[in-house]
Amino acid sequence: MMMHRVLICISLLALNPGLSCAETAYDIHAPLPDSISWVEYKGEKYQQFLVRANDPAQPQWGDGVGNTLRKRAQYVPLHRDALGSIKDVRFHFLIPDDWKTSLQPVFIAGAHTVNLKAGPWAMFIDFNKIWFTLSVDNPKGQAPDAVGNIFDVVSVRIPLIIDHLYDFRLEERVAKDMTGYAKVFLDGVQIVDYKGPTVSTMESGLPYEKFGTYVFSKTSKWPFPKEDHKRVLMRIP
């Protein structure tokens, strides 16, 4: 397991335009040194986030725990956006031509919560679609139920184009009440215009972003029998 703090140029993942490259630190969650690396694909350079079926277990992050499988190659910015702040998340991503469609969704980017069951926003490759979700326990500003269920307040699917370099942008006001909002743009076209909480009431900390491939399964078996790896390519805007 490779997990250490590094400085990555903010032009790759501009989580806060007010920060400089030197101020933006990341953790790396990856099993092998080449799980996150610069590669050339069809004459262009990209940062590759690669997960293999036979990658070493990452027990610190749930792989193999409770008879489940979780494998990841991810950047995790250390910066946290305070309640009431406006975050601006931007990056480019490409799904290469060795990707095979599957009924098992694969996470490629999103926010992570400290103590709840689902992240506020997430983006997956789901069969032949790009799937964006936003989930909270307090839809329309209502109090959470006794169980603390999480509800999808946004769920949008866009047809996936293989080998297309997507331009992704999320503008979000971080809030647990109706002052929150989220706007999502893909290739400059707005696909989400949401108003309401973007952080769950029961969340004790501040959500933080994760970028890169995350394969998960409710069993201990690799869920893609026709593939020995999954990878996402990202690039400086």
N, C-alpha and C positions, 0 to 999 in steps of 0.2 A: 504493500500500500504506500503510495507516495502522496504525502500531504504536507505541504509547507507553504509559506507565504512568499509570494513573488510580486514584483511590480510589472504590470502589463500596461501598455500604452492605452490610454482611455479612448483613442480613436477606434479601437476594436469594439469595445462595449461601453458606450458613453452613458453610463448610468446617472451621472450628474455633471452637466456641462460646466458647473462652477469649479470642479476639481481639476487639478493638473494631473499629468501622467504620473508624476512622482508621488502624488498623494493617494493614488488608487492602488490598494493592495488586494491580492486575491489568494484564497486557498485553492489548491489543486487537489481534486479527488480523482485519482486515476491509479489503476493497478500496476502499470508498467510505464517506463520512461517514454515509450513511443505512443502511448494511448492518446496523448495530446501533442501534436507535432505539426510542423509546417510541411506540406506536401505539394507536389505539382499535379494538377488534374486537367487534362486536355489543354495544356499549354498555359494554364493560369495557376498562381499560387494561392493556397487556402490553408487555414488552420483546421486540422482534422481532429475530430473527437471520435475515437474508435473504441468500440467494445467488442470483444471476441467471446465466443462460446466457452473457450478454454482458458480465459483470463483467470488469474489467481483470485481466490475469494477475498472479499473486503469486509471482514466481520465488523469492523468499526462502523460500517454504513449499511448493515443489514443483510449482506449477501450470505445466504445459507442459514440465517437465523430464523427459527420457527418454520422450517421446511419451506422457505420461500427463496426466490432468486432475485437478487438486485445487483446489477452491474452498471457501473457508471464511469464516464470520463467527462469531468465537468470543471469549469471555473466557478468559483463562489466568491464574489466580491465581498470584502469585509465591511464595506460602507453600509450603513443603515439609514433609511429615510424616515425622519421623525413624523409623527402624526401632524397633519396640517401642511406638510411640505408637498411640493410638486416634483414628481420624478419623471424623467425623460429617458426611456430605455430604447436604445437603437443598436441594431446590428444587421448584418447580411448573412443569409444562410442558403445552402444549396444541398439538395438531396441527389446523390450521384446515381449513375445508371446501374450500379450493382445492387441497388436497393430493390427488394422484392416485396410486393404488397402482402399484408397479413392482417388478420382480424385482431391481432394483439397490438394495441397502440404503443408507440415509443415516444417518450418525453424528449423534447429537444431544448426547451427553455421555459422558465417560469419563476415564480416566487415560492419561497419555502417558509412555512410557519414554525414557530418554536414549539407549540404544544397542541396543535389541532390536527385533525385527520386529513386535511387537504390544504394545498396552497391557494392563496387568493387568486392568482392568475397562472395559467399554464398553457403551453402549446405543445401539441403532439402531432406525430404523423400517424394517422389512423386509416388503415387500408389505403385508399387512393385520395385521401383528403388531408388538408391541414386543419387541425381542430384546435380552436382557441376557446378556453373556458375561464370564467371567473366565479369563484365559489366562496360564500361567507355563511356564517350562522345567523346573521341578522338582516335578511332581505327586507328592503324598504324601511330600514331603520328599526324594525321590530326587535323585541327582546328575544334572545335565543330560547329554544324549548328546553325542557328539563334534561333531555338526553344530550343536547349539544350537537344536533344534526347539522350537517353542512349542506347547503343548497346551491345548485348552479343558477346564478342570476344572469350569466352570459354563456351561451354555447353556440358557436358559429363554426361551420365547416365550409372550407373553400377547396375546390378541386386542386389536386397536387400536380404540378408540372415538374417532371424529372429534368435534371440538368439546368434548371432555371435559377438564377441568382436572385433570391427574394430580398427586398428591402423592407425590414420590419421596424416599426416605431410604436411605442406605447407611451402615451401621456396620461399620467395618473395623479390625482390628488389623494394622498394617503389619509384615510379617515374611517372612523367607526360609525359615522352617522351619515345623514343625507347630504352633507357638504362634499362628500367624495364623488369622484367621477373617473371614468376610464375611456380613453379614445385610442383605438388601434387602427393603424394604417399599414397596409401591405402594398408595396410598390406605389405608394402615394395615394392609394384609394382607401377611404375610410370604410372599415368593415365592422367596427364596434363604436357605438355612442351610448355609453351607460352612465346613469346618474344614480348614486347611492353608495352605501358602505363598500369600501375596498379592503377593509381589515375587519375580521370577526370580533365581536364584542368580547368573547372569552379568550382571545389571544392576549397572552401576557407580555409578549415581546414584540419586536418590530420585524415584519417579514423581510426576507432578503432574497436576492435573485440567484438563480443557478443557470448556467449555460453549458450545453453539451448533451451528449447522448446518455440516456438513462433507460436501461432495459429492466423491466420488472415482471415478475410472474408469481402467482399464488402457489405454485409448486416449485420444487427444487430443480426442475428441468429447464434447459434452454428452450424458449418458446418458438424458435424459428427453425424447424427441421430442414428447410431448404437453404439455409444460410449459416455460415460459421461466424459471421460478424455483422454488426450494424455500425454505420458511421454517418456523421453529419459534417459538412464542410462549412466553415465560417470564414468571413473575409473582412478586411478593413474597408469601411464604407468609402 
